[in-house]
Amino acid sequence: MSSDRKCRFKKTRCNRANICSVLFAANIPSTAGQEVHQRVSYSYCKAIHSNQVVFTPWGVIGPAFLQALRSIVQRLEGQGIRWVLVGSASLALQGVDIRPKDIDILTDQAGALRFNELFCDYVVSPVRFQRSTLFDSYFGTFTVLGIKVEVMGDLVIKYQEGAGSQAHRLTNPHFVKLDELIIPVSPLSEQLASYEKLGRPKDQLRIQKIRAALKREGCPD
């Protein structure tokens, strides 16, 4: 991919430094030292490097969801846990037309087990190793400020073509800036590929919406 590739979407481009400049209304400093204007309309740039930050409003994410995300990010800060947001909340933050009902967090075994300690006041079902028809992981559920949170450590998905570890998603996440929060998210392209390989009828609408979001932003799926 060319380093000066331009994403063909409104008010956004990827420059030679692979930094996503998103032009919005209010001036705030970006991690790249550029001036970024926030919150006029939605724009999303498909990240190229893992240190990119994407600025986005959160029209489909209500205040309760936002508060739960804030609580999670704040508790995880400084803990040395590798994690990314996946599933519907991650998709919504990246511009997919979907209203999330829960928060899905992907991490490794150590990170998942740490959730039992860090979120002990929110535990519904503590993290432990679980197997199912489609998934193996260190899995637990929590309720954070009324929002359901599912944690998956060392996730393996049993695709039709064979089992696949999801550890690679932790190495090159994208980032979304939400107010003062920097949230790591699994890229749309990775989530699209995973849903397609699962081949479940219930995922077809979600696949269409992810494709539509990628097309809208001018980044090929």
C-alpha positions as a printed Julia matrix, in Angstrom:
221×3 Matrix{Float64}:
   0.0     0.0    0.0
   1.38    3.4   -0.93
   2.26    5.59   2.04
   0.66    8.62   0.4
  -2.57    6.77  -0.34
  -5.57    9.06  -0.02
  -8.81    7.83   1.46
 -11.61    9.19  -0.67
 -13.98   10.3    1.99
 -15.27   13.56   3.32
 -12.73   15.86   4.97
 -10.23   13.09   5.66
  -6.99   11.95   4.13
  -4.01    9.73   4.99
  -0.79   11.72   4.6
   2.76   10.57   3.94
   3.37   10.04   7.65
   0.35    7.71   7.69
  -1.39   10.01  10.15
  -5.11   10.39   9.79
  -6.03   14.09   9.72
  -9.71   14.52  10.43
 -11.18   17.99  10.12
 -13.93   18.91  12.55
 -15.08   21.99  14.43
 -13.18   22.41  17.7
  -9.39   22.5   17.81
  -7.65   19.76  19.78
  -4.08   18.46  19.53
  -3.55   15.04  17.98
  -0.9    12.53  18.99
   0.87   13.31  15.72
   1.35   16.94  16.69
  -1.13   18.05  14.05
  -4.12   20.26  14.67
  -7.33   18.3   14.49
 -10.8    19.8   14.4
 -13.46   17.67  16.06
 -17.19   17.07  15.88
 -18.89   18.56  12.84
 -19.64   15.4   10.93
 -18.52   11.79  11.02
 -15.33   10.74   9.29
 -13.32    7.56   9.72
  -9.95    6.66   8.24
  -8.91    3.06   7.86
  -5.75    2.93   9.97
  -2.43    1.98   8.46
  -0.21    2.04  11.54
  -1.16    0.95  15.03
  -0.44    4.38  16.51
  -3.18    6.1   14.52
  -6.0     7.76  16.34
  -9.4     8.1   14.69
 -11.66   10.92  15.85
 -15.35   10.18  15.76
 -18.62   11.3   17.33
 -20.79    8.65  18.94
 -24.31    9.29  17.74
 -25.4     5.63  18.0
 -23.82    5.15  21.41
 -25.91    6.46  24.28
 -24.67    8.1   27.48
 -24.9     4.9   29.56
 -22.73    3.1   27.05
 -20.27    5.97  26.98
 -20.03    5.99  30.76
 -19.42    2.24  30.85
 -16.67    2.57  28.25
 -15.1     5.38  30.24
 -15.12    3.27  33.41
 -13.52    0.31  31.62
 -10.79    2.37  29.96
  -9.95    4.18  33.18
  -9.63    0.95  35.17
  -7.45   -0.67  32.53
  -5.16    2.34  32.2
  -1.65    1.61  33.43
  -2.36   -2.08  34.06
  -0.21   -3.36  31.21
  -3.1    -5.36  29.75
  -3.27   -5.85  26.0
  -6.87   -5.5   24.88
  -9.08   -4.34  22.02
 -12.76   -3.66  21.64
 -14.5    -6.05  19.22
 -18.09   -6.73  18.2
 -20.93   -4.27  17.91
 -19.5    -1.52  20.14
 -16.27   -1.54  18.15
 -18.2    -1.42  14.88
 -20.37    1.48  16.02
 -17.33    3.5   17.08
 -15.9     3.0   13.58
 -18.98    4.26  11.77
 -20.98    1.08  11.15
 -24.74    1.68  11.3
 -25.39   -0.46  14.35
 -26.6     0.16  17.87
 -24.54   -1.95  20.3
 -26.21   -3.82  23.12
 -23.08   -4.97  24.93
 -19.33   -4.47  25.07
 -17.0    -7.23  23.87
 -13.35   -7.12  24.92
 -10.63   -9.27  23.42
  -7.42   -9.83  25.39
  -4.99  -12.62  26.24
  -5.23  -15.17  29.06
  -3.39  -13.03  31.6
  -5.45   -9.97  30.74
  -8.74  -11.85  30.97
  -7.91  -13.26  34.39
  -6.94   -9.78  35.6
 -10.49   -8.65  34.86
 -11.64  -10.83  37.75
  -9.61   -8.61  40.08
  -9.98   -5.21  38.46
 -13.74   -5.56  37.93
 -14.57   -7.72  40.95
 -17.48   -5.41  41.81
 -19.0    -5.98  38.37
 -18.58   -9.76  38.02
 -21.56  -11.77  36.77
 -19.62  -14.88  35.75
 -15.87  -14.83  36.5
 -13.36  -15.44  33.75
 -12.47  -19.1   33.3
 -11.55  -21.28  30.36
 -14.61  -22.33  28.35
 -15.22  -24.3   25.18
 -18.2   -24.07  22.87
 -19.1   -25.18  19.37
 -17.58  -22.06  17.83
 -15.28  -20.56  20.45
 -12.57  -21.46  22.95
 -11.44  -18.71  25.33
 -10.91  -17.54  28.87
 -14.39  -16.1   29.07
 -16.27  -14.08  31.66
 -19.21  -11.7   31.85
 -19.56   -8.48  33.8
 -22.14   -5.74  34.17
 -20.49   -2.33  34.19
 -22.86    0.49  35.11
 -25.79   -1.5   33.71
 -24.05   -2.49  30.46
 -23.22   -6.15  29.74
 -19.5    -6.74  29.15
 -18.03   -9.97  27.78
 -14.3   -10.64  28.11
 -12.48  -13.16  25.92
  -8.86  -14.13  26.52
  -6.77  -16.19  24.05
  -9.83  -16.49  21.83
  -9.84  -19.24  19.21
 -12.65  -19.19  16.63
 -13.59  -22.48  14.99
 -14.2   -21.42  11.41
 -15.53  -23.81   8.8
 -12.01  -23.93   7.31
 -10.41  -24.65  10.69
  -9.64  -23.08  14.05
  -7.99  -19.67  14.14
  -6.35  -17.82  17.03
  -7.33  -14.15  17.33
  -4.08  -13.11  19.01
  -3.08  -11.06  15.95
  -5.85   -8.57  16.71
  -3.95   -7.44  19.8
  -0.8    -6.52  17.91
  -2.05   -3.87  15.46
  -5.25   -2.28  16.74
  -6.78    0.93  15.49
  -7.63    3.64  18.01
 -10.71    5.78  18.45
 -10.64    9.02  20.42
 -13.78    9.59  22.42
 -13.54   12.79  24.46
 -10.46   12.16  26.6
 -10.51    8.4   26.0
  -8.26    6.53  23.59
  -9.96    3.21  22.83
  -8.22    0.35  20.96
 -10.55   -1.3   18.45
 -10.24   -4.23  16.08
 -10.16   -2.84  12.52
 -13.27   -3.15  10.37
 -11.38   -5.19   7.78
 -10.39   -7.82  10.37
 -13.89   -8.06  11.79
 -15.39   -8.32   8.32
 -13.05  -11.18   7.44
 -13.91  -13.0   10.66
 -17.68  -12.69  10.19
 -17.35  -13.86   6.58
 -15.32  -16.92   7.57
 -17.83  -17.84  10.27
 -20.51  -18.03   7.58
 -23.43  -17.63   9.98
 -26.76  -16.44   8.51
 -27.31  -14.16  11.52
 -24.16  -12.2   10.63
 -25.15  -11.36   7.05
 -26.75   -8.01   7.84
 -23.75   -7.03   9.95
 -21.42   -7.99   7.09
 -23.4    -5.77   4.71
 -23.21   -2.84   7.12
 -19.45   -3.22   7.6
 -18.96   -3.3    3.84
 -21.14   -0.22   3.49
 -19.07    1.63   6.11
 -15.79    0.72   4.38
 -17.18    1.78   1.01
 -18.53    5.04   2.43
 -15.11    5.94   3.74
 -13.44    5.08   0.45
 -11.35    2.3    1.95
 -11.7    -1.04   0.17
 -12.75   -4.06   2.19
